[in-house]
Amino acid sequence: MELFPAQVRYTATSLPYNIGNDWFGGFLPATAFAMMAATGDIYYGP
């Protein structure tokens, strides 16, 4: 017996995953540039 249908389960897992990847991946170039600009080292990274 399923508590939720497959489409609801898929949406409930894929939506937060895709939103998280979009935010992280979208801001990664700006974050990397900001770290490089703050230190002046093009190879800077934690």
Phi and psi restraints in degrees (range 20) as a CNS / XPLOR table:
assign (resid 1 and name C) (resid 2 and name N)
       (resid 2 and name CA) (resid 2 and name C) 1.0 -97.3 20.0 2
assign (resid 2 and name N) (resid 2 and name CA)
       (resid 2 and name C) (resid 3 and name N) 1.0 136.2 20.0 2
assign (resid 2 and name C) (resid 3 and name N)
       (resid 3 and name CA) (resid 3 and name C) 1.0 -76.1 20.0 2
assign (resid 3 and name N) (resid 3 and name CA)
       (resid 3 and name C) (resid 4 and name N) 1.0 -38.5 20.0 2
assign (resid 3 and name C) (resid 4 and name N)
       (resid 4 and name CA) (resid 4 and name C) 1.0 -130.2 20.0 2
assign (resid 4 and name N) (resid 4 and name CA)
       (resid 4 and name C) (resid 5 and name N) 1.0 146.8 20.0 2
assign (resid 4 and name C) (resid 5 and name N)
       (resid 5 and name CA) (resid 5 and name C) 1.0 -67.4 20.0 2
assign (resid 5 and name N) (resid 5 and name CA)
       (resid 5 and name C) (resid 6 and name N) 1.0 162.0 20.0 2
assign (resid 5 and name C) (resid 6 and name N)
       (resid 6 and name CA) (resid 6 and name C) 1.0 -59.5 20.0 2
assign (resid 6 and name N) (resid 6 and name CA)
       (resid 6 and name C) (resid 7 and name N) 1.0 -39.2 20.0 2
assign (resid 6 and name C) (resid 7 and name N)
       (resid 7 and name CA) (resid 7 and name C) 1.0 -64.0 20.0 2
assign (resid 7 and name N) (resid 7 and name CA)
       (resid 7 and name C) (resid 8 and name N) 1.0 -39.0 20.0 2
assign (resid 7 and name C) (resid 8 and name N)
       (resid 8 and name CA) (resid 8 and name C) 1.0 -68.5 20.0 2
assign (resid 8 and name N) (resid 8 and name CA)
       (resid 8 and name C) (resid 9 and name N) 1.0 -41.7 20.0 2
assign (resid 8 and name C) (resid 9 and name N)
       (resid 9 and name CA) (resid 9 and name C) 1.0 -63.2 20.0 2
assign (resid 9 and name N) (resid 9 and name CA)
       (resid 9 and name C) (resid 10 and name N) 1.0 -42.4 20.0 2
assign (resid 9 and name C) (resid 10 and name N)
       (resid 10 and name CA) (resid 10 and name C) 1.0 -64.4 20.0 2
assign (resid 10 and name N) (resid 10 and name CA)
       (resid 10 and name C) (resid 11 and name N) 1.0 -44.0 20.0 2
assign (resid 10 and name C) (resid 11 and name N)
       (resid 11 and name CA) (resid 11 and name C) 1.0 -64.9 20.0 2
assign (resid 11 and name N) (resid 11 and name CA)
       (resid 11 and name C) (resid 12 and name N) 1.0 -39.5 20.0 2
assign (resid 11 and name C) (resid 12 and name N)
       (resid 12 and name CA) (resid 12 and name C) 1.0 -67.4 20.0 2
assign (resid 12 and name N) (resid 12 and name CA)
       (resid 12 and name C) (resid 13 and name N) 1.0 -25.3 20.0 2
assign (resid 12 and name C) (resid 13 and name N)
       (resid 13 and name CA) (resid 13 and name C) 1.0 -95.4 20.0 2
assign (resid 13 and name N) (resid 13 and name CA)
       (resid 13 and name C) (resid 14 and name N) 1.0 -36.3 20.0 2
assign (resid 13 and name C) (resid 14 and name N)
       (resid 14 and name CA) (resid 14 and name C) 1.0 -79.2 20.0 2
assign (resid 14 and name N) (resid 14 and name CA)
       (resid 14 and name C) (resid 15 and name N) 1.0 -32.1 20.0 2
assign (resid 14 and name C) (resid 15 and name N)
       (resid 15 and name CA) (resid 15 and name C) 1.0 -64.0 20.0 2
assign (resid 15 and name N) (resid 15 and name CA)
       (resid 15 and name C) (resid 16 and name N) 1.0 -52.3 20.0 2
assign (resid 15 and name C) (resid 16 and name N)
       (resid 16 and name CA) (resid 16 and name C) 1.0 -64.1 20.0 2
assign (resid 16 and name N) (resid 16 and name CA)
       (resid 16 and name C) (resid 17 and name N) 1.0 -34.5 20.0 2
assign (resid 16 and name C) (resid 17 and name N)
       (resid 17 and name CA) (resid 17 and name C) 1.0 -62.5 20.0 2
assign (resid 17 and name N) (resid 17 and name CA)
       (resid 17 and name C) (resid 18 and name N) 1.0 -48.1 20.0 2
assign (resid 17 and name C) (resid 18 and name N)
       (resid 18 and name CA) (resid 18 and name C) 1.0 -70.1 20.0 2
assign (resid 18 and name N) (resid 18 and name CA)
       (resid 18 and name C) (resid 19 and name N) 1.0 -37.4 20.0 2
assign (resid 18 and name C) (resid 19 and name N)
       (resid 19 and name CA) (resid 19 and name C) 1.0 -64.3 20.0 2
assign (resid 19 and name N) (resid 19 and name CA)
       (resid 19 and name C) (resid 20 and name N) 1.0 -43.8 20.0 2
assign (resid 19 and name C) (resid 20 and name N)
       (resid 20 and name CA) (resid 20 and name C) 1.0 -62.0 20.0 2
assign (resid 20 and name N) (resid 20 and name CA)
       (resid 20 and name C) (resid 21 and name N) 1.0 -43.7 20.0 2
assign (resid 20 and name C) (resid 21 and name N)
       (resid 21 and name CA) (resid 21 and name C) 1.0 -66.9 20.0 2
assign (resid 21 and name N) (resid 21 and name CA)
       (resid 21 and name C) (resid 22 and name N) 1.0 -36.9 20.0 2
assign (resid 21 and name C) (resid 22 and name N)
       (resid 22 and name CA) (resid 22 and name C) 1.0 -64.4 20.0 2
assign (resid 22 and name N) (resid 22 and name CA)
       (resid 22 and name C) (resid 23 and name N) 1.0 -44.0 20.0 2
assign (resid 22 and name C) (resid 23 and name N)
       (resid 23 and name CA) (resid 23 and name C) 1.0 -66.6 20.0 2
assign (resid 23 and name N) (resid 23 and name CA)
       (resid 23 and name C) (resid 24 and name N) 1.0 -48.4 20.0 2
assign (resid 23 and name C) (resid 24 and name N)
       (resid 24 and name CA) (resid 24 and name C) 1.0 -66.5 20.0 2
assign (resid 24 and name N) (resid 24 and name CA)
       (resid 24 and name C) (resid 25 and name N) 1.0 -49.0 20.0 2
assign (resid 24 and name C) (resid 25 and name N)
       (resid 25 and name CA) (resid 25 and name C) 1.0 -67.8 20.0 2
assign (resid 25 and name N) (resid 25 and name CA)
       (resid 25 and name C) (resid 26 and name N) 1.0 -31.8 20.0 2
assign (resid 25 and name C) (resid 26 and name N)
       (resid 26 and name CA) (resid 26 and name C) 1.0 -73.2 20.0 2
assign (resid 26 and name N) (resid 26 and name CA)
       (resid 26 and name C) (resid 27 and name N) 1.0 -36.2 20.0 2
assign (resid 26 and name C) (resid 27 and name N)
       (resid 27 and name CA) (resid 27 and name C) 1.0 -92.7 20.0 2
assign (resid 27 and name N) (resid 27 and name CA)
       (resid 27 and name C) (resid 28 and name N) 1.0 -6.1 20.0 2
assign (resid 27 and name C) (resid 28 and name N)
       (resid 28 and name CA) (resid 28 and name C) 1.0 -61.5 20.0 2
assign (resid 28 and name N) (resid 28 and name CA)
       (resid 28 and name C) (resid 29 and name N) 1.0 -45.6 20.0 2
assign (resid 28 and name C) (resid 29 and name N)
       (resid 29 and name CA) (resid 29 and name C) 1.0 -62.4 20.0 2
assign (resid 29 and name N) (resid 29 and name CA)
       (resid 29 and name C) (resid 30 and name N) 1.0 -40.2 20.0 2
assign (resid 29 and name C) (resid 30 and name N)
       (resid 30 and name CA) (resid 30 and name C) 1.0 -66.8 20.0 2
assign (resid 30 and name N) (resid 30 and name CA)
       (resid 30 and name C) (resid 31 and name N) 1.0 -38.7 20.0 2
assign (resid 30 and name C) (resid 31 and name N)
       (resid 31 and name CA) (resid 31 and name C) 1.0 -66.7 20.0 2
assign (resid 31 and name N) (resid 31 and name CA)
       (resid 31 and name C) (resid 32 and name N) 1.0 -43.8 20.0 2
assign (resid 31 and name C) (resid 32 and name N)
       (resid 32 and name CA) (resid 32 and name C) 1.0 -63.5 20.0 2
assign (resid 32 and name N) (resid 32 and name CA)
       (resid 32 and name C) (resid 33 and name N) 1.0 -40.7 20.0 2
assign (resid 32 and name C) (resid 33 and name N)
       (resid 33 and name CA) (resid 33 and name C) 1.0 -66.1 20.0 2
assign (resid 33 and name N) (resid 33 and name CA)
       (resid 33 and name C) (resid 34 and name N) 1.0 -40.0 20.0 2
assign (resid 33 and name C) (resid 34 and name N)
       (resid 34 and name CA) (resid 34 and name C) 1.0 -64.1 20.0 2
assign (resid 34 and name N) (resid 34 and name CA)
       (resid 34 and name C) (resid 35 and name N) 1.0 -40.9 20.0 2
assign (resid 34 and name C) (resid 35 and name N)
       (resid 35 and name CA) (resid 35 and name C) 1.0 -65.4 20.0 2
assign (resid 35 and name N) (resid 35 and name CA)
       (resid 35 and name C) (resid 36 and name N) 1.0 -40.4 20.0 2
assign (resid 35 and name C) (resid 36 and name N)
       (resid 36 and name CA) (resid 36 and name C) 1.0 -66.9 20.0 2
assign (resid 36 and name N) (resid 36 and name CA)
       (resid 36 and name C) (resid 37 and name N) 1.0 -41.5 20.0 2
assign (resid 36 and name C) (resid 37 and name N)
       (resid 37 and name CA) (resid 37 and name C) 1.0 -67.7 20.0 2
assign (resid 37 and name N) (resid 37 and name CA)
       (resid 37 and name C) (resid 38 and name N) 1.0 -34.2 20.0 2
assign (resid 37 and name C) (resid 38 and name N)
       (resid 38 and name CA) (resid 38 and name C) 1.0 -72.0 20.0 2
assign (resid 38 and name N) (resid 38 and name CA)
       (resid 38 and name C) (resid 39 and name N) 1.0 -33.3 20.0 2
assign (resid 38 and name C) (resid 39 and name N)
       (resid 39 and name CA) (resid 39 and name C) 1.0 -101.2 20.0 2
assign (resid 39 and name N) (resid 39 and name CA)
       (resid 39 and name C) (resid 40 and name N) 1.0 -22.8 20.0 2
assign (resid 39 and name C) (resid 40 and name N)
       (resid 40 and name CA) (resid 40 and name C) 1.0 78.7 20.0 2
assign (resid 40 and name N) (resid 40 and name CA)
       (resid 40 and name C) (resid 41 and name N) 1.0 3.1 20.0 2
assign (resid 40 and name C) (resid 41 and name N)
       (resid 41 and name CA) (resid 41 and name C) 1.0 -106.3 20.0 2
assign (resid 41 and name N) (resid 41 and name CA)
       (resid 41 and name C) (resid 42 and name N) 1.0 117.3 20.0 2
assign (resid 41 and name C) (resid 42 and name N)
       (resid 42 and name CA) (resid 42 and name C) 1.0 -71.1 20.0 2
assign (resid 42 and name N) (resid 42 and name CA)
       (resid 42 and name C) (resid 43 and name N) 1.0 -13.3 20.0 2
assign (resid 42 and name C) (resid 43 and name N)
       (resid 43 and name CA) (resid 43 and name C) 1.0 -101.7 20.0 2
assign (resid 43 and name N) (resid 43 and name CA)
       (resid 43 and name C) (resid 44 and name N) 1.0 10.3 20.0 2
assign (resid 43 and name C) (resid 44 and name N)
       (resid 44 and name CA) (resid 44 and name C) 1.0 -67.7 20.0 2
assign (resid 44 and name N) (resid 44 and name CA)
       (resid 44 and name C) (resid 45 and name N) 1.0 140.8 20.0 2
assign (resid 44 and name C) (resid 45 and name N)
       (resid 45 and name CA) (resid 45 and name C) 1.0 -176.5 20.0 2
assign (resid 45 and name N) (resid 45 and name CA)
       (resid 45 and name C) (resid 46 and name N) 1.0 145.0 20.0 2
